[in-house]
Amino acid sequence: MTLQELYAEVSPIATEVLRIPQFDGSVNMSSTPEWDSLNHVQLLSAIERKFAIEISPDEAFKLTSADKLVNYVHGMLKGKP
Amino acid sequence: MKVATFPLLPHQQSNCDVDLPYATFHELLKAKTEAAPSREFLIFPETDRRYTYRQFYEISMAASEWLRPMAPPKSTICILFRNTPEFLAIFFGAVARGITVVPINPDLAAAEIQFILENSCCEAVIYDPDLEAKLKPLSARLRQPFHPFADVARLPQVACSQAEANLPTVGATEPAAIIYTSGTTGYPKGVVLSHMNFIVDGMGMAEWFEFTSETRSLCILPLFHNNGLVVSTTTTLFAGGSIVLVDPKASLRSFWALVDRYHATHTSVMPSILAAILALGFDGKPGQLEGIICGGQLLPLSLAQKFEARFGVPIFEGFGSTEAASYSCFNRFPASRRKLGSVGTVLPVCEMKVVDETDVELPDGSEGEICIRGANVAIGYHGLPELQAQKFRNGWYHTGDFGLRDQDGHYYFRCRRDDLVVKGGEKIYPAEIENVLSKHPNVTESAVIGVEDAILGQEICAFAQLKDVNATSESELLKFCGQSLARFKQPKRIVIINRLGDMPELPKGPTKKILYRKLRDYYERRLANSEDPEGLKWVLGSTGA
């Protein structure tokens, strides 16, 4: 799956959890009040369920923008059979 | 230096014999740097950046030089950053130059940010470039220049000696920061805090908890609030320890991983964070965590006991306010000396008492308003002389918090005198939301109350009376609030009064003043367990903390 394809799959989840109109490379935690601490937890859980992956708590706090999150998931999926 | 020799305001004078070794933030940072230049000061796990005392001192001096053409000494700058090294670099660089820093929550709505920029009369705005889109419209219509600041690594290389030579003399009682908090009138009020306020409070806490150079604080509360700035930063710096700095919005799920991986010895939280960790089932090892500092809202005893039983880390509940720099009393350290359920005894740097409505001190066991005085108590409110006179009177700061002291000198918080809502540690006055609702063309009257929330402590419920009951829905009013209010201030629920069969209008007293207590009673009896009429999803929460 390319990054672009992955964005297309992650975006609907993120827009629903965060209740924001779009989720693209311009979205980050700093400028998105809706992306708060509890929604961050919910977003990561939703992505884990969707892609059957486990996001490590050692990495979860680093995923503070759409790009960082999608890149991280992309890396995780690469390692999957 | 004896604090008593400083030019103190009446409410800063006390019987405490406080010896302050450092008059300003710059003196404090410089002394700690000279004592242990290669010791680690700041860790930013998000990008694996680490700074020794020496490196951070050099960065703060470079920031000071970078700010020189933007703001003269004794001026004010506003800064908008999340928890990053850039925040601390600008803060320390600015206060070294005698500039007063106004840290602003980046999650505030644009109108709220504009109010603070104008009210503080700031000379310049320094901001995280991630906020460019949000701030651009403001920068176009305000007189202040806006300066993006992306990375401490891009600061100009300056010899410390050269930067030091350009620093003005700054006094201990001069302002270091203005922290804006919610105001009773609906507009935020700026609390002006001096270098002395911060350092005295930080010193008081560092000594209370026996912090040392081995102390490592996990900072997961926002630096734009005094808790992050005082409890995690000033206190740890005073002890010569190190700070692990994390974005509060991203830290919850990683709490135990951060504690364990970065060997945190202490952290400071709001009760809502403990409640969320328990509710979400986040397990982990406490590692070297010696204690959790907790306050900012009521900590239910059952929550503290449950958390301690599960994780084996003692929680130290305290009491304070922005106007007293941060905490003024704490449960005693070590854990065996605590009195659970109380907010502890007074720090040795200040004094507290409980008074009745005529300011007469009450005997132990009697409930009244809690007052604080001492060198940690703020200069006052920015540009609000009437409020200043009301809250800082007779040589004491009147907190507006009700409680009592027992015979052992332990204080107990009971309630607020006013209708302040404390949601996840964020303080919100109903007037802020009512002011916004009153601007809706179909709203004739509104009232806002705090209602119980299992995780955040309190949530916001707004009651609105409409001119035309069919013309506006609850969700439309929620959207309307969203245009002017930060997300954490937006009501979780809006109740249209016209649609209630048993309460045709807001409950009022003989002077037509809204009776908030009656409204809360009504909510508890009739609405607390009911579904929202439009089936609106009650989200878990919205604060940054």
Interface residues (C-beta under 8 A of the other chain):
Chain A: S26 N28 M29 S30 S31 P33 E34 W35 D36 S37 L38 N39 H40 V41 Q42 L44 S56 P57 D58 A60 F61 K62 L63 T64 S65
Chain B: P45 E46 T47 R82 P106 D107 D128 D130 L131 A133 K134 V246 D247 P248 K249 A250 S251 L252 R253 S254 F255 W256 A257 L258 R261 A276 L280 F282 G284 I455 A486 R487 F488 V539 L540 G541 S542 T543 G544 A545
